[in-house]
Amino acid sequence: MDRQSGQKSHRGNRNLEEDEAEAVIIGGMVLDIQATPSIPPNPRTTAPGKVQYAAGGVARNIAECVSKLGTKPYMISALGLDIPGPSKGLMLLNSTGNLLLEYWKSAGLSLEGIRMGREIETPVVCIVFDTEGEPAAGVASVQSLERFLTPEWIVQFKCNIASAPIVMVDANLSPLALETSCQLAAEVGTPVWFEPVSVTKSKRIASIAKYVTFTSPNEDELISMANSLSHKQKFPPIKKNNNSTIASLFQQLKPAIWVLLENGIRVIILTLGSNGVLLCSKRRFLTLNISRQKEPTRKVKLAKTAESVSVVRLTGAGDCLVGGAVASICAGLNVMQSVAVGIAAAKGAVEVETNVPGGYSLDQIAADARSVYLGAKVVFCESML
């Protein structure tokens, strides 16, 4: 028996003021099995290196980052009462033994939104890195998220969504659960951030684009999302090399960017790895409530990454970028300022082996964010009058 049966009316009776400052994060809590070779791996043989467990999942990583930057997240997810055991199969534990809940308990965060049960298999992703810290291959077993993180579970927390400054959904949710989450947010005017997760799952934007305020794809996810919204394979994969400039890359990506904007997405935070972030909008985005801005303008800003980065691993960078931005939006910063904080948080993530740093120096985050913000520049501005 899971925790759903006793919770149906519990959330609706709570005082909304209790949840006033909580960003709602809906999506996956995943056990990462990370394999890092000490020499370049070759096919059909093993390589020496290190294998370790890590707390992961796009939504979980984002929520942890949000918390470590001083904003309280409210997590809605599904999780098994299991961890990998020393022998075949899974070893059942009670909820206090799950690695993925350790940070939640230590930080005093609510577990109410996390559906737990012995019949749920904890989602697991196995990742093999190259020697540069980039994912080289991976296998995801996360089907239980679609099975147990249901619309019926999510709708119990509509009071949290109603009082949240922002709702972040990741594409690990089933299409129906995504639609339910976005519709609940739309009913009360809560902005939605869609995190694409992967090229394959990014296509789930098709049914929810009109509800989405923010999205944060990389180049490949952007192309996949544009193709799903244009209803035909219209945009080919991006061709780039070491000599590619931001200007040439933007010219390739611009048609796909416009498709997302024309389908209702307000702001695209397009991640370009070490080249930084392109912040794209049909209107000016100096405030969170960009619907108030009536200037019919397409505008793109380039925000460069923070300087002096010592790269250890890259898997948590995108999640921490979103986490930093979400925390900052909750604190009242405008979109450009929030993305600058996100880039600063991402810098901290690439310098450690874990998906999210053990802690952040808020003074360092502020300094890095200031540098990013002051260095941002407009790369495209087109009047639509």
Backbone hydrogen bonds, N-H to C=O, Kabsch-Sander energy under -0.5 kcal/mol:
donor,donor_aa,acceptor,acceptor_aa,energy
3,R,116,M,-1.2
5,S,2,D,-0.6
7,Q,4,Q,-1.8
10,H,7,Q,-0.6
11,R,7,Q,-0.8
13,N,9,S,-0.8
13,N,10,H,-0.8
14,R,11,R,-1.6
18,E,15,N,-1.7
19,D,16,L,-1.6
20,E,17,E,-1.1
22,E,19,D,-1.7
23,A,21,A,-0.5
23,A,72,K,-1.5
24,V,166,I,-1.8
25,I,23,A,-0.5
25,I,74,Y,-2.6
26,I,24,V,-0.5
26,I,168,M,-3.2
27,G,25,I,-0.5
27,G,76,I,-2.0
30,V,28,G,-0.5
30,V,56,G,-2.5
31,L,123,P,-2.9
32,D,30,V,-0.7
32,D,54,A,-2.9
33,I,125,V,-3.0
34,Q,32,D,-0.6
34,Q,52,Q,-3.0
35,A,33,I,-0.5
35,A,127,I,-3.0
36,T,34,Q,-0.5
36,T,50,K,-3.2
38,S,48,P,-2.9
39,I,48,P,-0.7
45,T,42,N,-0.9
50,K,36,T,-2.5
52,Q,34,Q,-2.3
54,A,32,D,-2.3
56,G,30,V,-3.0
60,R,28,G,-2.0
61,N,57,G,-3.2
62,I,58,V,-2.4
63,A,59,A,-2.6
64,E,60,R,-2.5
65,C,61,N,-2.4
66,V,62,I,-2.7
67,S,63,A,-2.3
68,K,64,E,-2.3
69,L,65,C,-1.1
69,L,66,V,-0.6
70,G,67,S,-1.8
71,T,66,V,-2.1
74,Y,23,A,-3.2
75,M,73,P,-0.6
76,I,25,I,-2.8
77,S,75,M,-0.5
77,S,113,G,-1.4
79,L,115,R,-3.1
81,L,117,G,-0.8
83,I,91,M,-1.4
85,G,89,G,-0.8
91,M,83,I,-1.6
92,L,90,L,-0.6
93,L,81,L,-3.0
97,G,94,N,-2.2
98,N,95,S,-1.1
101,L,98,N,-1.8
102,E,99,L,-1.2
105,K,101,L,-2.3
106,S,102,E,-2.4
107,A,103,Y,-2.4
108,G,105,K,-0.8
109,L,104,W,-2.6
114,I,111,L,-1.8
115,R,77,S,-3.0
115,R,113,G,-0.8
117,G,79,L,-1.1
120,I,117,G,-1.3
122,T,120,I,-0.6
124,V,141,S,-2.1
125,V,31,L,-2.4
126,C,139,V,-2.8
127,I,33,I,-2.9
127,I,125,V,-0.5
128,V,137,A,-3.1
129,F,35,A,-2.9
129,F,127,I,-0.5
130,D,134,E,-2.8
133,G,130,D,-1.7
136,A,128,V,-3.4
137,A,128,V,-1.7
139,V,126,C,-2.3
141,S,124,V,-3.4
142,V,140,A,-0.5
145,L,142,V,-1.5
146,E,142,V,-0.7
146,E,143,Q,-0.5
147,R,143,Q,-1.6
148,F,144,S,-2.6
149,L,145,L,-2.2
150,T,148,F,-1.7
154,I,150,T,-2.4
155,V,151,P,-2.6
156,Q,152,E,-0.5
156,Q,153,W,-0.9
157,F,154,I,-2.1
158,K,155,V,-1.3
161,I,157,F,-1.9
162,A,158,K,-2.4
163,S,159,C,-1.5
164,A,160,N,-0.7
164,A,161,I,-0.7
167,V,191,P,-2.5
168,M,24,V,-2.9
169,V,167,V,-0.5
169,V,193,W,-2.9
170,D,26,I,-1.9
171,A,195,E,-1.9
173,L,170,D,-1.6
178,L,174,S,-2.7
179,E,175,P,-2.3
180,T,176,L,-2.4
181,S,177,A,-2.4
182,C,178,L,-2.6
183,Q,179,E,-2.6
184,L,180,T,-2.4
185,A,181,S,-1.8
186,A,182,C,-2.7
187,E,183,Q,-2.2
188,V,184,L,-0.7
188,V,185,A,-0.8
189,G,185,A,-0.6
189,G,186,A,-0.8
190,T,185,A,-2.5
193,W,167,V,-2.9
194,F,192,V,-0.5
194,F,214,F,-2.9
195,E,169,V,-2.6
195,E,193,W,-0.6
198,S,196,P,-2.6
202,S,198,S,-2.0
203,K,199,V,-0.5
203,K,200,T,-0.9
204,R,201,K,-2.0
205,I,202,S,-1.6
206,A,203,K,-1.8
207,S,204,R,-0.6
208,I,205,I,-1.5
209,A,205,I,-1.5
211,Y,208,I,-2.2
212,V,208,I,-0.7
212,V,209,A,-1.1
213,T,192,V,-2.0
214,F,192,V,-2.4
215,T,267,V,-1.4
216,S,194,F,-1.2
219,E,271,T,-0.5
222,L,218,N,-2.5
223,I,219,E,-2.1
224,S,220,D,-2.1
225,M,221,E,-2.7
226,A,222,L,-2.6
227,N,223,I,-2.4
228,S,224,S,-2.0
229,L,225,M,-1.8
230,S,226,A,-1.8
231,H,227,N,-0.7
232,K,227,N,-0.9
234,K,232,K,-2.1
240,K,238,I,-0.6
244,S,241,N,-1.9
249,L,245,T,-2.4
250,F,246,I,-2.8
251,Q,247,A,-1.9
252,Q,248,S,-1.5
253,L,249,L,-2.0
254,K,250,F,-2.4
256,A,253,L,-0.5
257,I,253,L,-2.4
258,W,254,K,-2.5
259,V,255,P,-1.6
260,L,256,A,-1.7
261,L,257,I,-2.1
262,E,258,W,-2.9
263,N,259,V,-1.2
264,G,261,L,-1.5
265,I,260,L,-1.7
266,R,212,V,-1.0
267,V,213,T,-2.8
268,I,280,C,-2.7
269,I,215,T,-3.3
269,I,267,V,-0.5
270,L,268,I,-0.9
270,L,278,L,-3.0
271,T,217,P,-2.3
271,T,269,I,-0.7
272,L,276,G,-3.0
275,N,272,L,-1.9
276,G,273,G,-1.7
277,V,303,A,-2.7
278,L,270,L,-2.7
279,L,277,V,-0.6
279,L,301,K,-3.3
280,C,268,I,-2.8
280,C,278,L,-0.7
281,S,299,K,-2.3
282,K,266,R,-0.7
290,I,288,L,-2.3
292,R,289,N,-2.0
293,Q,290,I,-1.5
294,K,292,R,-0.6
297,T,282,K,-1.1
297,T,295,E,-2.0
298,R,382,E,-2.7
299,K,281,S,-3.2
299,K,297,T,-0.6
300,V,380,F,-2.8
301,K,279,L,-2.5
302,L,377,K,-3.0
303,A,277,V,-3.2
303,A,301,K,-0.6
304,K,302,L,-0.6
310,S,308,S,-0.5
311,V,309,V,-0.8
312,V,350,V,-4.0
313,R,350,V,-1.3
314,L,133,G,-1.8
317,A,314,L,-1.0
318,G,314,L,-0.5
320,C,316,G,-2.4
321,L,317,A,-2.1
322,V,318,G,-1.9
323,G,319,D,-2.7
324,G,320,C,-2.9
325,A,321,L,-2.1
326,V,322,V,-3.0
327,A,323,G,-2.5
328,S,324,G,-1.7
329,I,325,A,-2.5
330,C,326,V,-2.2
331,A,327,A,-1.2
332,G,329,I,-1.4
333,L,328,S,-2.4
335,V,285,F,-0.6
336,M,285,F,-0.6
338,S,334,N,-2.6
339,V,335,V,-2.5
340,A,336,M,-1.9
341,V,337,Q,-2.0
342,G,338,S,-2.3
343,I,339,V,-2.5
344,A,340,A,-1.9
345,A,341,V,-2.4
346,A,342,G,-2.3
347,K,343,I,-1.8
348,G,344,A,-1.4
349,A,345,A,-1.3
350,V,346,A,-1.8
351,E,347,K,-0.7
352,V,349,A,-1.3
362,L,360,Y,-0.8
365,I,361,S,-2.6
366,A,362,L,-2.4
367,A,363,D,-2.2
368,D,364,Q,-2.9
369,A,365,I,-2.9
370,R,366,A,-2.2
371,S,367,A,-1.9
372,V,368,D,-2.4
373,Y,369,A,-2.9
374,L,370,R,-2.5
375,G,371,S,-1.4
376,A,372,V,-0.8
376,A,373,Y,-0.8
377,K,302,L,-1.9
379,V,300,V,-2.5
380,F,300,V,-1.5
382,E,298,R,-2.9
384,M,296,P,-2.8
